[in-house]
Amino acid sequence: MTQAEKAKAFRALHSGDPFIFPNPWGTASAKALADLGFKALASTSAGHAEQLGRTDGEVTLDDCVAHARELDQATALPVAMDLENGYGAEPDQAARAITRVGEAGAVGGSIEDWDPGDKVIYCLEHAVARVAAAVEAARAFDFPFTLTARAENQLRRVNDLDDTIARLQAYEGAGADVLYAPGLHSVDEIRQVCDAVSKPVNVLVWPGLSVQDIFEAGAQRISFGSWLWEVAKRSDTAGAMEVAAAIRDDGDLSVLTGGG
């Protein structure tokens, strides 16, 4: 498919049935996940970084762009990129990250509100300005680039669900297409988030939940983050694909940790 066709197919997934959105870490895993019948792929910043011999947060924008091109060319599936904080604190840096990966073939990407340098959550006003700039960059393409805005509170152990929801609502107001708060570990938390916004919500898998739990709570899509990569490190890519297939078929997320 052309990039425009991939972008339209990816956008359509967000208005259809909820879907599982797995995260490859390279060409082989991307092809294997495509062979399992998944409909779209998302990168994992942690998995990609470790493949390069680095830790999460040490990858450059140029590295990410090259990875976007690699994943896009590996299969016919739409690809969205984990862009961390946009590789810079300023709104124009978040916008530049969107532009660069879109030019490399990606049809979606996420921008988070965590400052990895100072290790703090950006203040809301600045975080919203960054999302707005990323949205403007996304809208400049001649295809529907899907922009996901991430509120990192729960993942960074800032256990303030009210603030997380307020942030997601503000990011929705700034034009984000999808909303994401990684680190939601209960059905009630997921339901509260989904009920508070009108845009599709992405949820990160958690072994204490099931696919059915997450979808029934209102999520539109489920991503794996670095969970499959962690399985691959314990075994190999084939073992990670067995886990992905089991989740696809049974929805039991405990297989991520060897349970179930």
N, C-alpha and C positions, 0 to 999 in steps of 0.2 A: 504494500500500500504506500501511497505518498504520505508525506508528513501531514498534510491537511486531512487526508482520510483517516489516519491514525488518531489525529486530534479530535475529529468528529466522533469516531468510535469510542474514544475514551470519555468524552463528555457525555455521550449517550448512556454509558454505564452508570452515571450518577443520577439518572432519572428512571432507571429500570430496577430490576431486582437487586438486592444487596449482593455484593461480590467480595471475594477474597483476592487480595492484592499483594502477592508475595514479593520478596526482596532478594534478587540474585546479587552475587558479589563479583561476577565476571561472566565471560562469554559462555563457558560450559554450563554454569548453573542457570543462566538465562535460557539457553536452549532446552535444558532439562525441564525447567518449569513450563516453558511453552509446550513441550511434548506432553505434559500432564494436563493440558487443557485450560490453564488459567488464561484470563482475557487481557491482562495488562500487567506490567512489571514496574516495581519501584526500586530504586537503588537503596543500599544501606551504607551510610557514611562510615560506620564502624567496620563493617566487613570489607569495604573497599580500602580503608586506611590500613587495616592489618594485612591485606593482600600486598600492600606496598611496603610492608615492614615498618609501619608507623602506628601511632595510636589515634583514636578518634579525635578530630580537631586539628590534626597536623597536615591534612591534605590541603593543597592549594586549589584555587579556582581553576587554574589551567589543568590540574590533575582531574578535577571533576568534569570539566568539559570533555577531556579525552575519554573519560569513563562513559559519559553520556553518548558519545559517538559510538563507542564500542558496544554498549548495550543496545542502542538503536539498530545497529547493523547486524546484531546477532540473531534477531528474530523479526517476524512481521508484527509483533505486538507493540502497542503504545508503551512508551517509557516515561516515567516521571522521576525526577531527581530529588534526593535529599540534599538540600543546599545549605544545611546548618543555619548559621545566622546571615548567610549571604556573603560570607568571606569578607566581612567588614561591618563596622557599627553604623555607618551612615546610610540614609535612605538611598542615595545614588549607588552605593555599593550593592545593596540588595537588588536594585533594579538591574544593575550590570550583570549580576549572576543569572537573573532570569533571561536576559537577552542572550548571553553567551551560550547557555545550555539549549535554548530554543534554536539558535543558529546551528547547533551541533546535532539536532534531530529530536531532542526531547519535546514532549507535548504537555508536560506538567512539571511542577516543582513546588517545593515547600520552603517557607522562610520561617524561622523560629525567633522567639523573643529572648533568647538566652545569650548573654555576652560572655564568650568563653575566655576572654582576656581578664576581665574583672570578676568573672564568676558570679554574676548577678543577673537577675531578670531586668530587662530594660524597663524604665518607667513607661507607663501606659501611653502618654502622649508621643514619646519617641517611637515606641513599638508600633503605634498606629501609623505614624508617618512613614515608617519603613514598609509596612504592608501596602499602604497607598501607593508608594513609589513602585513597588513590585507589581502591583495590579496595573499601573499605567504602562509599565514595560510589557506586561503580558498582553495587554490590549493592542499594543503596537504591531503585533504579528498579524499576518493575513489568514490566520487559522485560530481556532479557539484554544489557546493555551490555558490549562486549568491550574489556577494558583491556589495552593493550600497554605493557610496561616496556622502556625503552631503556637500554642500557649504551653510553656514548659514547666509551669509551677509544680505539677504533681510529679513529673519525672525528676525534678531537681529538689525534691523533698520540701517544697513549700506547700504544705498541705492546707491550702486555702481554696476550696472549691468555688466559693462565691467570687473570689477575684479571678479565678480561671474562667468562669462563665462570663463575667463582665468583660474580660479581655476578648474572648471569642465573639461576643456580641459586638464589640467595637471593631474587631477585624472583619466581621461580616459587614458592618456599616461602611468600612473602607473599601469594600468590593471583593473580598476573598471569595473564591468559588467553593472551597471546601474548608472545614474547620477541624482542628486536630489538637487534642490534649493528651499526649502520651502519658501513661502512668495511671490511668483510670483502672482500678482493680476490682470494682464491684459493679453489679448490675445497676444498683441504685445510682451510683455516680454517673454511669453511662447514660442512664435514662434522664437524669437531671440535666446533663449537658445537651442531649438531643432535644429535650422538650423546650430548652431555653433559646434555641436558634432555629432558623428556617432553612439554612443551607445544609448540604450533606455533611455528615460527620464521619471522620475516619477514627477507628479505634485500634490501638496496638494490642496484639494478642497478649494474653496472660494465662498461665497454666491453670489457675483456679477457676477459669471460666470456660465456656464452650462457644463455638461459633453460633449456635442457636441462641444462647444467652445474649450475646452481643447484638445480634440482628433483632431479636425481639425487643431489646431495649431501645432500638431506634437507629442504630448505626447503619450507614449506607455501604461502608467498606471496612475491611479488616486488613491491616498490614502486619508483617512479621518483624519489622525492624531488623535487628541482628540475630534474632533467635535461631533462624535456620543456619546462619553462618556458625553459630556456636555449636549446633549439632554437627555440622561438617567438620569442625575442629576436633570434636570428640571421636568422630568416626571417619567419614569422608563425604564427598558430594553425593554419592549414591545413597548413603544413609540419610542424609538430609532430605533427599527427594522421596525416600520412603516415608519420612515423617510428613512431608508436604502432602503426599498422596493420601495418607491416613487422615489428615485434617480435612482435606477435600472431601473424602468419602464419609467420615464419621463425625467430624466436627469436634473431636475430643482434643483439647489443647494441652492436656497433661502429657501427651507424647513428646512435647518439646523438651521436657526434663527427664524423659525415660519412664515416666509413669503411665498408667492406663493401658 
